[in-house]
Structure formats: C-alpha cells, structure tokens
Amino acid sequence: MKARGLFTRTALVLGLAFLYLPILSMMVYSFNNSRLVTVWDAAHSPTLKWYVALLSNEQILRAAWLSIRIAVISASAAVVLGTLAGMALARLGAFRGRMLLAGMTAAPIVMPEVITGLSLLLLFVALGQLIGWPKGVGAVTITLAHITFCMAYVTVVVQSRLAGFDEALEEAAMDLGARPAGVFSASRCRSSCRQLPPGGCWPLHCPGTIWSSRSSSRDRVPAHCRWSFFPRCASA
C-alpha cells in the first residue's frame, strides 16, 4: 500500500510539473530583455519592457478585450441553455425528440472542430442569403457559434450530475417548506435538509462555466473558418 501511495504521489507530481513548468518558464522569460527566448540577458534583466510594449499596443488590447467579452457572453448563455437541456434530459424521462436533443447536444463534442466551424459557416451563409442576416462575420456570429459549442459541455455535466442526484432529497426539502427555486439554488434547502450537497445545483454550473470560458477562449479553429471563408462563400 505504501509503494502504491508513493507511486500515485510521484505520478501526480510529475504530471503537474509537465503541465505547469513550461508556463512558469514562459513567465520567467517574459522578464528577459533579450528578443531570443533561448538567451537570458543577465546584464539588463529582469525588465518590464515587454509588458510596457504589450500595454501600449492598442490592437492587441482590443483583440484581448473582444475575446474576453465573447468568452463571458458565450459562457453565460451556454450555462443557461445547457442547464435547461441537461435538466430536460435527466428529469423529463422519455419524450418525443429526446434522442434528437441528446444527439444534437453531443455532436459538437465528438465532431472535429473543422467540421463544426464549416457547418456553422454554411448555416450563416444560407441565413444571409435567405433573410439577409448576418451580413458578414463578426463578434455576433462568433458568439453564437461558441454558445453552440460550449452548450454541449454544460449539458453533459449537468445531465451526469443530475442523473446521480437523489430526487428524494429534493422532495424532502420541498416537504419541509423549500420552494423549487430554493431547492435549485440550495439557499433554503441547506437549512431544511442537511443531506443536500453544499451549494446544491451550483456545483453543476461552476465546471460548466469554467469549461465554457476556456473552450471559448481557445476555440480558434471554428472562428478562423467563419472569419476567413465567409466572404468567399457568401460571394459564391
């Protein structure tokens, strides 16, 4: 047992080092005065020259602010829509269209990002030709596409957590006076039924929100497809 515990801790340390040492190295070399990442200018380092140059570049700052806005809006909308879809799949039982809904929410996860990006591109092109919207690409189309992509992850997280949640605890909480909204937010459930998990359903939202923000920030392939090929497809 001791050998197994030592192996587990060693594997954990090596895994974390593999993930975070390159990030720490990049942080250290960001204070390097040299333009070469392999050469440390000991005579003039550390320095904040590159941070000053970054904060003085308005183009990069506008791009970063746009990315943050898209990530926040996409994550917020994906959490709301994904929570509703996850609750429908986990609590409504068998209903007409359930398999279609489950397949559509899981499709963006299993499909390559290039396929997702091109399919959304063709959808926006068709909408532009039929109803005149959207006219070109921009923050709106990218946000809609990221909501579609991120919603799938939130739906899977919420559905899996609700599937293993004991409904008898919710019923007991409502019998003790908690309203459905209180059961969902666990604001009154914790005082009525101590067996509910801390935070109630909010632990469902935190992983979905974090993953949605992360996915929206890194999801450059679909965004590049929509941004680069839209003018050519629209004119075709």
N, C-alpha and C positions, 0 to 999 in steps of 0.2 A: 504493500500500500504506500509506503514511504517513497519507493522508487517511482511508482506511478504518479504520486503527487509532485515529485521533483521534475519528472518529465513534462507534466502539464504546465508547471510554472515556467520551465525553461522554454517550452514551445510558445507560451504566451509572451514572454519577454522578447524572444526572437521575432515573433510576428509583429509586435508593437514597434520594435526597433526597425524592422524592414519597412513599415509604413511611415513612421514619423521621423526617422533620421534624415532622409532626403529633404523633408520640409524644414527641419532645423538647419540643415546645411544651407539651404537656399536663404533662410532668414539671416544667417550669419554673413553670407556673401553679399547680401543686399547692402551691407555697410562697407563693402570693398570699394576703394577708389578706382581700381583698375577696370577697364572695359572687358577684360578677359576673365571668365569665370574660373579658370584654372590657375590664375596667378593672383596671389594676395599681395597687394601693395602695402607693405608694412610701414613704409615711411609716411603715407598720407591716410592711413586707415586706422580706426573706423571713421566714417564720414556719412553725413546725411544728404550728400549731393544728389543721389538718385531719387530720394524721397521728395526733395525740393523740385527736381525736374518733373516728377510724376504729378505733384500737386499743381504745377504750373502748366500742365498740358490739358487744355480745355477739352480737346477732342476725346481723350481717354476718360476724363471725368464725366463728360456727357454720356459716353457709352456705358460707363460703370453705373451711373445713376439710372439709365434706362434699363439695364439688366436687373438692378435691384427692384425697380418698380414692377417689371414683368414678373419677377420671381415672387414678389409679395402678392400681387393680384392673382397670379396663377395658383399659388399655394392656397390662398384663402378660398377661391372659388372651387378648387379641387377638393378641399376638405368638406365643404358644404355638400357638393354634389356626390362625392364619394361616400360620405356618411349616409346620405339618403339611399343610395344604391346598395350599400352594404347592409343597411337595416332591412331593405326590401328583400334582398336575397336570403338573409339569415332568419327573418321573423315572419314573413308573409306566407311561407310554405310554398306549395305548388300553385302557380298562377300562370295564366296564358302569357307567353312571351318570356318566361323565366329563363329558359335555356338561351334564348336570343340575347337577353340582357347580360347573362353571365358570360357568354361568348364575346360580346362586344366590349365588355369591361376588361376581359383577359387578353384580348387580341393585341392591344398596344404593348403589352409586356413581352409576349412571345415573338412578335414580329420584329424584324430588323428595323433600325431607326430610319434607314434609307427608304424602305417601303412605306413606313408611316409618313415620312416627310413628303414623298412623291404623291401618295394618295390624298393627303390634305392639300397639296398644291393643286392637284387636278380638281378637287372639290371647290377650292376658291376660284379657280379659273372658270369652272362651269357656272358658279353663282354669279361671277362678274359678267358673264355673257348673258345670263338669263334675267337677272334682276338689277344688274348694274352695280352690285356691291359684292366684294370690296373692290375699290379702284386702286389696284396695285397692292404692294405689300408694305407692311409697317408694324408698329407695335401692336395694333389690334389683332391682325392675323396671327402673329407670333404668339400673343397671349392666348388666343382661342386654341391654337394648336397645343400649347403647353398645358392648358387646362385639360384637354382631351387626353394627353399623355399621362399627366400626373394623377388624374382622377382614378385611373386603373389601379395604381398602387394603394391609394387610400381605400378604395372599395375592397381590395383583398385583405388589407389589415383589419378594417372594421368588421368585415364578414367573419374572418377567422376568430377574432376576439369575441364577437357576439355568439358564435356557434358554441364556444366553450363556456359561456356565461350561464349560470343557473337562473332560469326565469322565475323560480320560486322565490328567490331573494327580492326580485323586483315586486312581485305580488305581495310579499310580506311587508315591504316598505310602503306600498300603497294602502295596504290594510291598516297600517299604523298612522296614516294621515298624510303621507307624502303624495304630492301631485305628480303626474307623468313628467312634467318638466323638471321637477325636483329629483325624480328618480334618474333622469338622464344626466343631469349636471351634478348629482350627488351632493347638492348643497344642504338638502334636508334629509337625505337618505342616511347620511353618516350618523345623524342623531337618532334616527328611527331604527336602523338596522346596522349594527356594528360589523356584520359579516360581509358587507359590501366592500369591494376593494377600494383602497384610498384613491380618491379622485373620480370614482365612478367610471363614466364613459370617457372622461377626458384623457386617460391613457391611450384611448383609441386614436385621439386626434393628434397627440404630440408626435408619434412616429410618422403618421401620415403627413403632417405639416413639415417636419424636418426633411423627409424624403422628397416631398414635392418641391420644396425650395431648392434642395440640392439638385434634383433632376432638372428643374427649370433653368438653373444656373449653368449646368454643364451640357444641356441639350442643344448643341450647336449644329448637329447634322441635319435634323429636320428644318431648323431655322435657316441654315445655309441653302438647303434645297428650295425652300419657299422664296428666299430673298434673291437667289441667283437665277433661277429658271423661270420665275413668274413672268417677267417681261417677254421672254421668248415664247412661252406657252400662250400668253394672252394675245400675242400678235399672230399666232399661228392660225 
